[in-house]
Amino acid sequence: MLNRYDRSTPMNGEAEVKYLDGDFRVVRPGGFVRCAVTGVPIPLEELKYWSVELQEAYATPEAVLQRHQERRAPKQ
């Protein structure tokens, strides 16, 4: 991963991240991002799931599936 950072200085607060294919770039330093579905904070070192298209992070595979199903649902 290209976004390793010096862990000697703990990062607090929410990071701003640009999600890329297979990687992400930290735009504004912070210790976590929020799951777009659940709102749960995700430490950057544990971030595994995101959408490049939607520029969103997800805490779990279930959150990814939920977002995918929401987007496929017929609009009313």
WOJO-V823339 format. One line per field, one symbol per residue. psi: psi as a letter, one per 20 degrees, with the letter a starting at -180 (. if undefined). A space follows every 50 residues. Layout:
psi = ???
This chain:
psi = pikqrojhoppqrpqpqoprojrqpogpqrirrqpighjppophijohpr pggilqqqhrhhhggggghghiqpq.
